[in-house]
Amino acid sequence: MKVISSFFIVFFLTSCVQISTNNINSPYEEFSTFVKLIQTKKYDSALLMLSSKNQYRFANQENGEDFETFFPFFSSASTVVVNELAHYQKINNLKACLTVSGSNSDKEPTSLNFEMLLENGKWKFNYIHMAYHGSEEELPIIVSCPKLP
């Protein structure tokens, strides 16, 4: 009887976890939202999509820079990959990696690699790496987790 009870408890807890994670947007969905905010210059909303570490850094800066100046890579994410060809994501507990590849407005092959953290039930952008490639054949075909400096 204990085995059956234990099974139902584990099943119930697993079901609850499954239900709660299904309500979270994917890293790619968050990227799509972030790009729209950047394109429309809604930087206050875009800032809320960054990790708490990045929000803290921005709030406590000494120079009083605006979003675009303080976060030049995040603020240009909408122009690095203009024509998207593919995206790949990998989720590992509270961390996710997202790679978006395609070409920029000059038709040069480019890719964006993001590290994202799950904070308060949403994927938040923690780090970005931009890459320019010599040809489309060099574009990534798997997710690439950016290496923090």
Phi and psi restraints in degrees (value plus and minus 20) as a CYANA .aco file:
   2 LYS   PHI     -82.1   -42.1
   2 LYS   PSI     -57.7   -17.7
   3 VAL   PHI     -84.0   -44.0
   3 VAL   PSI     -64.1   -24.1
   4 ILE   PHI     -85.6   -45.6
   4 ILE   PSI     -63.8   -23.8
   5 SER   PHI     -81.9   -41.9
   5 SER   PSI     -64.1   -24.1
   6 SER   PHI     -81.9   -41.9
   6 SER   PSI     -61.2   -21.2
   7 PHE   PHI     -79.3   -39.3
   7 PHE   PSI     -66.7   -26.7
   8 PHE   PHI     -86.4   -46.4
   8 PHE   PSI     -57.3   -17.3
   9 ILE   PHI     -84.4   -44.4
   9 ILE   PSI     -67.4   -27.4
  10 VAL   PHI     -83.2   -43.2
  10 VAL   PSI     -62.7   -22.7
  11 PHE   PHI     -80.8   -40.8
  11 PHE   PSI     -64.5   -24.5
  12 PHE   PHI     -83.3   -43.3
  12 PHE   PSI     -67.0   -27.0
  13 LEU   PHI     -83.6   -43.6
  13 LEU   PSI     -61.0   -21.0
  14 THR   PHI     -84.6   -44.6
  14 THR   PSI     -59.5   -19.5
  15 SER   PHI     -83.2   -43.2
  15 SER   PSI     -60.7   -20.7
  16 CYS   PHI     -84.3   -44.3
  16 CYS   PSI     -63.2   -23.2
  17 VAL   PHI     -83.8   -43.8
  17 VAL   PSI     -63.4   -23.4
  18 GLN   PHI     -80.9   -40.9
  18 GLN   PSI     -63.1   -23.1
  19 ILE   PHI     -83.7   -43.7
  19 ILE   PSI     -64.4   -24.4
  20 SER   PHI     -87.5   -47.5
  20 SER   PSI     -55.9   -15.9
  21 THR   PHI     -96.4   -56.4
  21 THR   PSI     -42.1    -2.1
  22 ASN   PHI     -90.4   -50.4
  22 ASN   PSI     -41.4    -1.4
  23 ASN   PHI    -103.9   -63.9
  23 ASN   PSI     -24.8    15.2
  24 ILE   PHI    -109.6   -69.6
  24 ILE   PSI     111.7   151.7
  25 ASN   PHI     -82.3   -42.3
  25 ASN   PSI     129.0   169.0
  26 SER   PHI     -92.0   -52.0
  26 SER   PSI     140.8   180.8
  27 PRO   PHI     -74.6   -34.6
  27 PRO   PSI     -58.7   -18.7
  28 TYR   PHI     -86.9   -46.9
  28 TYR   PSI     -59.0   -19.0
  29 GLU   PHI     -82.5   -42.5
  29 GLU   PSI     -59.4   -19.4
  30 GLU   PHI     -85.0   -45.0
  30 GLU   PSI     -59.5   -19.5
  31 PHE   PHI     -79.6   -39.6
  31 PHE   PSI     -65.6   -25.6
  32 SER   PHI     -79.6   -39.6
  32 SER   PSI     -63.0   -23.0
  33 THR   PHI     -84.4   -44.4
  33 THR   PSI     -64.3   -24.3
  34 PHE   PHI     -80.0   -40.0
  34 PHE   PSI     -64.4   -24.4
  35 VAL   PHI     -81.1   -41.1
  35 VAL   PSI     -62.7   -22.7
  36 LYS   PHI     -82.0   -42.0
  36 LYS   PSI     -59.9   -19.9
  37 LEU   PHI     -85.2   -45.2
  37 LEU   PSI     -61.2   -21.2
  38 ILE   PHI     -86.0   -46.0
  38 ILE   PSI     -64.3   -24.3
  39 GLN   PHI     -80.4   -40.4
  39 GLN   PSI     -55.4   -15.4
  40 THR   PHI    -115.0   -75.0
  40 THR   PSI     -11.6    28.4
  41 LYS   PHI      38.6    78.6
  41 LYS   PSI      15.0    55.0
  42 LYS   PHI    -113.0   -73.0
  42 LYS   PSI      50.2    90.2
  43 TYR   PHI     -90.0   -50.0
  43 TYR   PSI     -48.8    -8.8
  44 ASP   PHI     -83.4   -43.4
  44 ASP   PSI     -61.6   -21.6
  45 SER   PHI     -91.5   -51.5
  45 SER   PSI     -58.0   -18.0
  46 ALA   PHI     -83.3   -43.3
  46 ALA   PSI     -58.5   -18.5
  47 LEU   PHI     -79.6   -39.6
  47 LEU   PSI     -56.7   -16.7
  48 LEU   PHI     -88.5   -48.5
  48 LEU   PSI     -34.6     5.4
  49 MET   PHI    -110.1   -70.1
  49 MET   PSI     -24.0    16.0
  50 LEU   PHI    -108.5   -68.5
  50 LEU   PSI     138.3   178.3
  51 SER   PHI     -80.6   -40.6
  51 SER   PSI     138.7   178.7
  52 SER   PHI     -79.8   -39.8
  52 SER   PSI     -52.7   -12.7
  53 LYS   PHI     -82.1   -42.1
  53 LYS   PSI     -65.5   -25.5
  54 ASN   PHI     -88.2   -48.2
  54 ASN   PSI     -59.2   -19.2
  55 GLN   PHI     -82.9   -42.9
  55 GLN   PSI     -61.0   -21.0
  56 TYR   PHI     -83.5   -43.5
  56 TYR   PSI     -66.3   -26.3
  57 ARG   PHI     -78.0   -38.0
  57 ARG   PSI     -63.0   -23.0
  58 PHE   PHI     -86.9   -46.9
  58 PHE   PSI     -64.0   -24.0
  59 ALA   PHI     -87.3   -47.3
  59 ALA   PSI     -48.0    -8.0
  60 ASN   PHI    -126.7   -86.7
  60 ASN   PSI      -2.8    37.2
  61 GLN   PHI     -90.3   -50.3
  61 GLN   PSI     135.6   175.6
  62 GLU   PHI    -116.0   -76.0
  62 GLU   PSI     -41.4    -1.4
  63 ASN   PHI    -108.3   -68.3
  63 ASN   PSI     -32.3     7.7
  64 GLY   PHI      48.5    88.5
  64 GLY   PSI      10.3    50.3
  65 GLU   PHI     -90.2   -50.2
  65 GLU   PSI     133.2   173.2
  66 ASP   PHI    -100.5   -60.5
  66 ASP   PSI     153.4   193.4
  67 PHE   PHI     -75.7   -35.7
  67 PHE   PSI     -67.9   -27.9
  68 GLU   PHI     -81.6   -41.6
  68 GLU   PSI     -58.4   -18.4
  69 THR   PHI     -96.7   -56.7
  69 THR   PSI     -61.4   -21.4
  70 PHE   PHI     -92.2   -52.2
  70 PHE   PSI     -56.7   -16.7
  71 PHE   PHI    -140.3  -100.3
  71 PHE   PSI      50.1    90.1
  72 PRO   PHI     -83.6   -43.6
  72 PRO   PSI     -53.3   -13.3
  73 PHE   PHI     -95.8   -55.8
  73 PHE   PSI     -65.5   -25.5
  74 PHE   PHI     -81.4   -41.4
  74 PHE   PSI     -61.8   -21.8
  75 SER   PHI     -92.2   -52.2
  75 SER   PSI     -37.3     2.7
  76 SER   PHI    -122.0   -82.0
  76 SER   PSI     -12.2    27.8
  77 ALA   PHI     -77.5   -37.5
  77 ALA   PSI     -50.0   -10.0
  78 SER   PHI     -95.8   -55.8
  78 SER   PSI     -33.9     6.1
  79 THR   PHI    -128.0   -88.0
  79 THR   PSI     -32.1     7.9
  80 VAL   PHI     -95.4   -55.4
  80 VAL   PSI     -64.1   -24.1
  81 VAL   PHI    -137.1   -97.1
  81 VAL   PSI      78.7   118.7
  82 VAL   PHI    -110.5   -70.5
  82 VAL   PSI     -62.0   -22.0
  83 ASN   PHI    -130.9   -90.9
  83 ASN   PSI      77.4   117.4
  84 GLU   PHI     -95.8   -55.8
  84 GLU   PSI     114.5   154.5
  85 LEU   PHI    -125.6   -85.6
  85 LEU   PSI     -55.6   -15.6
  86 ALA   PHI    -180.2  -140.2
  86 ALA   PSI     140.2   180.2
  87 HIS   PHI    -164.6  -124.6
  87 HIS   PSI     130.4   170.4
  88 TYR   PHI    -158.2  -118.2
  88 TYR   PSI     122.5   162.5
  89 GLN   PHI    -159.2  -119.2
  89 GLN   PSI     132.3   172.3
  90 LYS   PHI    -159.4  -119.4
  90 LYS   PSI     107.8   147.8
  91 ILE   PHI    -135.3   -95.3
  91 ILE   PSI     109.9   149.9
  92 ASN   PHI    -154.9  -114.9
  92 ASN   PSI      73.0   113.0
  93 ASN   PHI      38.6    78.6
  93 ASN   PSI    -128.8   -88.8
  94 LEU   PHI    -118.2   -78.2
  94 LEU   PSI     -12.5    27.5
  95 LYS   PHI    -148.8  -108.8
  95 LYS   PSI     121.4   161.4
  96 ALA   PHI    -155.1  -115.1
  96 ALA   PSI     133.8   173.8
  97 CYS   PHI    -142.7  -102.7
  97 CYS   PSI     121.4   161.4
  98 LEU   PHI    -155.5  -115.5
  98 LEU   PSI     110.5   150.5
  99 THR   PHI    -140.0  -100.0
  99 THR   PSI     108.3   148.3
 100 VAL   PHI    -142.7  -102.7
 100 VAL   PSI     105.7   145.7
 101 SER   PHI    -149.2  -109.2
 101 SER   PSI     136.2   176.2
 102 GLY   PHI     149.1   189.1
 102 GLY   PSI    -153.0  -113.0
 103 SER   PHI    -159.0  -119.0
 103 SER   PSI     137.1   177.1
 104 ASN   PHI    -108.6   -68.6
 104 ASN   PSI    -192.0  -152.0
 105 SER   PHI     -87.2   -47.2
 105 SER   PSI     -38.9     1.1
 106 ASP   PHI    -112.4   -72.4
 106 ASP   PSI      -8.8    31.2
 107 LYS   PHI      44.7    84.7
 107 LYS   PSI       5.2    45.2
 108 GLU   PHI    -109.1   -69.1
 108 GLU   PSI     117.3   157.3
 109 PRO   PHI     -87.7   -47.7
 109 PRO   PSI     107.9   147.9
 110 THR   PHI    -160.4  -120.4
 110 THR   PSI     141.5   181.5
 111 SER   PHI    -167.2  -127.2
 111 SER   PSI     132.7   172.7
 112 LEU   PHI    -137.7   -97.7
 112 LEU   PSI     114.3   154.3
 113 ASN   PHI    -142.9  -102.9
 113 ASN   PSI     105.2   145.2
 114 PHE   PHI    -138.0   -98.0
 114 PHE   PSI     122.8   162.8
 115 GLU   PHI    -123.8   -83.8
 115 GLU   PSI     110.7   150.7
 116 MET   PHI    -147.0  -107.0
 116 MET   PSI     126.9   166.9
 117 LEU   PHI    -140.1  -100.1
 117 LEU   PSI     122.3   162.3
 118 LEU   PHI    -105.0   -65.0
 118 LEU   PSI      92.1   132.1
 119 GLU   PHI    -151.2  -111.2
 119 GLU   PSI     106.6   146.6
 120 ASN   PHI      32.8    72.8
 120 ASN   PSI      20.2    60.2
 121 GLY   PHI      56.8    96.8
 121 GLY   PSI      -5.7    34.3
 122 LYS   PHI    -157.7  -117.7
 122 LYS   PSI     129.3   169.3
 123 TRP   PHI     -99.5   -59.5
 123 TRP   PSI     104.8   144.8
 124 LYS   PHI    -135.5   -95.5
 124 LYS   PSI     122.0   162.0
 125 PHE   PHI     -96.9   -56.9
 125 PHE   PSI     102.3   142.3
 126 ASN   PHI    -125.4   -85.4
 126 ASN   PSI     -58.5   -18.5
 127 TYR   PHI    -171.7  -131.7
 127 TYR   PSI     127.8   167.8
 128 ILE   PHI    -151.7  -111.7
 128 ILE   PSI     121.5   161.5
 129 HIS   PHI    -150.3  -110.3
 129 HIS   PSI     108.2   148.2
 130 MET   PHI    -125.5   -85.5
 130 MET   PSI     120.2   160.2
 131 ALA   PHI    -153.5  -113.5
 131 ALA   PSI     116.5   156.5
 132 TYR   PHI    -129.7   -89.7
 132 TYR   PSI     114.6   154.6
 133 HIS   PHI    -136.1   -96.1
 133 HIS   PSI     134.4   174.4
 134 GLY   PHI     -92.9   -52.9
 134 GLY   PSI     -46.2    -6.2
 135 SER   PHI    -177.2  -137.2
 135 SER   PSI     146.3   186.3
 136 GLU   PHI     -82.7   -42.7
 136 GLU   PSI     -49.0    -9.0
 137 GLU   PHI     -84.7   -44.7
 137 GLU   PSI     -42.0    -2.0
 138 GLU   PHI    -105.6   -65.6
 138 GLU   PSI     -27.3    12.7
 139 LEU   PHI     -82.2   -42.2
 139 LEU   PSI     123.7   163.7
 140 PRO   PHI     -83.9   -43.9
 140 PRO   PSI     125.9   165.9
 141 ILE   PHI    -135.4   -95.4
 141 ILE   PSI     -14.7    25.3
 142 ILE   PHI    -160.6  -120.6
 142 ILE   PSI     147.1   187.1
 143 VAL   PHI     -87.2   -47.2
 143 VAL   PSI     123.1   163.1
 144 SER   PHI    -145.0  -105.0
 144 SER   PSI      93.8   133.8
 145 CYS   PHI     -99.4   -59.4
 145 CYS   PSI     102.9   142.9
 146 PRO   PHI     -87.6   -47.6
 146 PRO   PSI     125.1   165.1
 147 LYS   PHI    -109.3   -69.3
 147 LYS   PSI     102.7   142.7
 148 LEU   PHI     -90.1   -50.1
 148 LEU   PSI     119.2   159.2
